Amino acid sequence: MIAKEIAATLVELPTLVRLAKELKLRPMSTHDCFATRVEATAERFAERTAVIFEGQTQTWGEFNEHANRYAAAFRALGLVRGDAVSVIMENRIELLSTIVALNKLGVTAALINTNLVGRPLIHCISITNSRMCIFGEERLDAIADVRSDDNLEGIENYLFVPDATLATCPNWARDLEEDAEGEDSGNPPETGQVTLGDIALYIFTSGTTGLPKASVVSNRRFLLGASMSAKGGLKCDENDCIYLCLPLYHATGLFLGAGASFCSGAGMFIRRKFSASNFLIEVREHGATCFIYIGELCRYLLNTPEREDDYRNPLGTMMGNGLRPDVWHAFKERFGIRRVAELYGSSEGNVGFINLLNKDCTVGMTSLPMALVKYDVDADEILRYNKGHCIKVPKGEPGLLLGKIAKNTEFEGYTSAEDTEQKILRDAFNKGDAW
């Protein structure tokens, strides 16, 4: 068994070496962003499939040109690098085109949970200081109900994105598809000025302890996650297809799935929402080789009626978080999965773990500075010595994970300086340190 594990580890060494080069720290002033990766991928694989959605297919060339026309329309409305725009739209091609188009101009996309209505929706739009709000036809009623609120008086334009139904653009909004029609489909020059340090996205927390907070995601952070997925987790290339059914307003689906696709040229099959009954049918129909998951999706799939040929499908690799040990082996065996890249992290966290060595039932490893400290769950507080320093737990014991704030593990925080400071633990082990 030990010899087998050593051999399996040695097989992964070339991947780890390539990944180390890809993740090498670069100055935040470096000109790079995920839209640049899309442009490069479109140049290399113009005729290959980029995305499949509800009977529609776009090649990388078509997808990039679509995003370019959106970017030209945004520029015509006055959006410039450093602005922020709220985006609320279900999983579909236009959502990805919008996110990429905004990134091409250096505009931050605030990705809002499509289930929000009323006060929480107003809160999420307002705390990002958005100049505009881009909404899908499917969220028309939710936006119509809140747009007159005093907290949203700073919104200059509401941009309507048509969907598959017959609703028309309301008179208080602009139709983005109409604005973009006939615009220049060439790559915008602004993309070359966007840097790793620019804020690419605002990703919202779940809001389980109050209203959601908008966590800051720089281009560097997005690309680190996307590259980690493409080269170390999924190990995908232009011959692969990634099955995406998680909401793309969350980091797991967007960074690990769409981001990996942007960087590698792998195609994407996108679903608005997860469907256990349609999963294998669509995987086989569209040749999906990779799957982005959260643990409960795998449990739902295991609970579907089993068939003898479930393992006969193109899936080989899956990446995500929350896969429980009681599901892990059963899922791999039933569906013929060869590689599981489980990870542990959070949208705003500065450290994380990833199972790059394909070891079953593990969250993997990290080379980043971290510590596990004693934590009183009932009192909801970190335990400290008399001198005030945190107490590291012995090996093998559970504790609260802390990530040291350093040059290569910056904490990008939230739009609120107060929320950011509250999350930082200072003088944890030494005077002046920050975690």
N, C-alpha and C positions, 0 to 999 in steps of 0.2 A: 504493500500500500504506500509506504514512504517513497519507494523508488518511483512509483507511478506518479505521485504528487510532484516529485522533483522534476520528472520528465515533462509534466504538464506545465510547470513553472518555466522551464527552460524554453519551451515552445513560445511563450509569451514575451521573452526578452527582446526580440527585434521590435515588437510593437511598443514596448516601454521606451526603448531608445528613440524611436521615431516620435513618440508622443512627447518625450522630454524636450526634443528640439522644437516641436510645434508650440509647446507651452512656455518656452523661454521668455522671461520677463522683458517687455519692450517699453520704452518711454511712452507715457500717456499722450505725448504730442505726436506720436507716429500716426501717419495718415492711413487709416484702415477702419472698416466697418463691415457689417454683414451685407449691406447693399453692394459693396465692392466685390464680395465673394459671389453674389448672385450674378453680377456682370461678368466676372471671370468664368463662372460656370456656363453662362449663356453663350459666351464666345467659344468655349471648348466643346460644348454639347448642345448646340443650337437646335438640332432636330430630335434630340432625345426627349422622352416624356418627363415633364417636371411635376405635374400635378393632375390627378384624376378626381373628379367630384361630381356625383349625381349625373352621370352620363356625359359630362364635359371633360375634355382633355386639353391641356396646354403643354406645348413643348417649352424647353428652357428659353428659346428665343422669343416665343410668344409671351411667356410669362414676364420676361424682362421688359419687353416693349410695352406691355400692359401697365406695368409699374411705372415706366418712364412717362407714359401719357398722364397717369395720375399725378406724378411729380410735377409735370408741366402745368397741370391745372392748379395744383397747390401753389406753385410759384406765382401764377397769374392772380391768385387771391391774396398774395402778399406774405405768405409764410416764408420764413427765413430760418437759418441755422440758429438754434437756441430756443426757438418757440416750442410750445407744447400743444398737443391736440388730443382730445379724448376720443377714443374709438370704442364703440360698442356694437359688435356684430358677431353672429354665430360663425362657427367653423365653415368657411367656404373660400373659394379662390380669391374673391374680392378682399377678404380680410388680409390674406397674405400679401396681395398686391398693394394694399394700403400701407401696411407696416413697412414693406420694403421701400415704397415710394417716399414715405416720410423720412426714412433713414438716408435715402439718397440726398436729401436736402439738409440733413443734420437736424431734423425736427424730431422732438421726443414724442413717441406714441404712448399715451396713457391707456392701457388695455383694461377695460372695465368688464366685470362679471356680467354676463348677459341675463342673469336672473334678478338683478337688482332693479328695484322700482322705488319711487318716492324719495324719502329722506336719505337713505343710503346712497342712492344714485346721485342725488344732488351733491352730497358730501364728496363723492369720488371725483366728480367733474370739477368741483370748486377748489379742492385742495391742491390740484395740479396746475392752477393758473392757466388753464387751457384757453387758447385764443379761439379755437373752433371745436366743434363736435361732429364727428363722422359717425353716422348710425346706419345700420342695416334696416331695410324695409320691415324686417321681422321684429324690430324694436321700436317701430314708429309710435305705437300707443304709449309706451313707457316714456319716450322723450317728449311727446306732445303734452303729457301730464305734468312735466316738471319745468319745461323751458321758460315759463313766465316767472319762475321763482326769482326773488331778488338776488340770491346768491349766484345766479347764472347770468346776471346782466352784462358781464364782461365777454360773453360768447359773441363773437362777431358774425360767424356764419354757422348754420347747421347744414351739413352735407348729407344728402339722402343717397343710399346705395341700393338700387333695385335688387329684388330677389326673384324667386320663381313665380310669385303670385301676381295679381293684376292691380295692386295698389299703385296709385300715382304719387308723385312727389308733392307734398303739401306746399301751399303758397308761401310759407314762412321758411322754406329750406331751398337749397340748390340741389339739382340732380348731378351727382359726381360723374356718372357715366356720360351724361350730355356735355358737361364741362370738359371732360377729357377727350371726347370724340374729335378727331382731327388735329389733336395736339401732337407735338414733336415726339416721335418714338425713340429718338436717340438718347444715349446715356447723358444725363445732365452733368455739366462741369462742376457743379457744387459738390458732388460726391467725393471728388479728389481732395477737398478741403476738410472733410469730416475726420476726426481723430478718434483714437482709442479712448481718450478721456471724455469725449462728448457723451451726454446722457442719451442712450438709445431708447430706453423704455422706462415706464413706471409700471411695476407689477404690484398688484394689491394683495395685502395679507387677507386672510379669511375673515377677520373681524370677529372671531369667537369671543374676544374679551372686550368688545366695543365696536365702534365703527372701523372699517378697514383703513389701514395705513398704506400709503404709496411708497413702496421700496424702490430705490434708485438702481438702475441697471445701466452701467456704462457699456460702450461697444466692446471694451476689453473683456468685461465679465461675460457678456453674451458669447463672444468668440471663444473664450476659454471653455465654456460649457459645450458649445457646438463642436469644437475641435476634439474635446475629450470624448464626446459621443461618437463622432465620425471615425476617429482614428483608434480609439482605445476601447470603447464600449461596443457599439454596433459593428465597427470595422467595415463600414459600407463604402461602396463606390458607385459609379454611374450604372452599373449592372443591377443594382438593388432597387427594391421598392419598399418604402417604410409605411406601415399601416398606422394611421393617426386618427384616433377617436377621442382623445382627451381634449378638453377645452384649451384652445390656443391662447387664452388670456392668462393661463398659468405657465410657469416656467418649464415644467416637465415636458409637456407637449411641444412648446415653442422652441426651447433651447435644444433639447435632446433629439427631437424629431425634425421639425422644420429647419432648425439651425444646422443639424448634421446634413440634411439634404442640400441646403445652400452651399455648404463647404465641400461636399463630395460629388454632387451631381446625381445622387440617388433620387429616384422619383418618389412622389408621395401619393398615397391614396388617403383622401380626407373624408371623414364622416362628421356630420353635425353632432351626433351623440352615439355613444356606445350601444351596440345591439348584440347580445350574446347569440341570438338565433341566426343572425346574418354573418357572424364573424368568419367562420370557416368558408362559407360560400364566397365571400368577397376576397378573402385571402387567396383562395384558389383561382378565382376568376381574374384577379389582377396581378397575380404572381408576387404577392407581398412576401418578402424574405425577412423583414425586420418588423418588430412590434414594440411600441412604447406603451408601458403599462403603469398602473398603480395596483397594489396588491389585491384589492377587492375585485377588480375586473377578472383576475385570474380565478378567483374563487367562484365568481358567477359562471365563468366558462366551464369550470369543472362540474358545476351543478346541472349543466345541460345534459340531456340524454346521450349516453356514450355510444359511439359506433366503432366497429372494428377497424375502419380505415381512417380514423381521426388523425393518425400520425402521417398519413399521406397528404402532405401539403408542402408548399415551398418555404414555410417559416423555418429559420434556423437560429435566429438571434433575437433576444428581447432585452430591453433596458428600461429601468424605472425604479420605483421604490415601494417598499411595503409588502414584499412577497414573503408570506409567513412560511416557516419550516414545514408545517403540516400540508401546505399546498405545493411547495417547491418541486419535490421529486415527482409527485403525481402529475403535475402539469407538464413537466419536461417529458415524462414517459408517454403520456397520452397524446401530446401534440408534436412529438418528435423534435423538441427543442435541444439544440446542442450547446448553446451559450446563453448564460444569464448574467447580465451586467447590472447587478443590484447597486444602488447608491443610497447614500444618506446625506441629507443636507436640507437647506431651506432657501426660500426665494431671496431673503436678505442676508443669509449667513455668509461669513467670510472663509469658512473651511467646510470640508465635507469628506466623505469616504466613497470609494468606488471599487467594486469587485472587478478588477482588470485581469485577474488570474483565473477567472471562471471556476472558482471554488464554491461548491454548493453550500447554500444556507449561510452565507457570510455577506456583510456589507463592504468587505474589502479593506482597503488601506488608504493611507494618506501620508504625504511627505510634509504636510503643512504643520506649523506650530499649534498644538492644541493641548488641552488638559481636561481631565475629568475630576470634578470636585464634589464634595459632599453637599447634599441639598435636602432640605426638609420639605417634603412634598406637602404635608398638611399645613405648614405655616407659610408655604410658598416663598422660601428664602434660602439663600446660600449660607451655609455654616462657616464660621470663621474662628481662627485662633484668637486668644485674648489680644494679640497685637493687631488684629484686624485682617490678617492674611487668610486667603482661602485654604481649604484643607483638601489636598489631593487624595483620591480614594486609592486603596491598595489594588494591585493588578487583579482583575477578575471580578471586581465589585462594580455595580452600576453607579453612575454619577451624572452630574450636569456637564454637558460638553461646552467648553469655552474655546474660542478661536482667538489666538493672539493677533492683535492689530499691528501689522508690520508693513514694510514696503510691498511685499508680494502677497499680502493678505489684508488689503485695505477693507475697511468697513464702509460701504458707500451709503448706508443709512437710508433715511426717509426724506420726503419733501419737507417734513417738519423738523427743524433743528432741535426742538424740545424732545420729540419722540426719539430722535437719533441719540441724543445724550443720555436719555433714560436707559437705552439698550447697552450702553458702554459700561463695563465694569473696570474701574480704575484702582490702581494699587492692589491688585489681586495677590501678587506674590512678592513684588518689589515696588518700592516707591517710584511712581512715574510710569509704570507699565499700564497697558490698556488692553482689555479683552472684550 
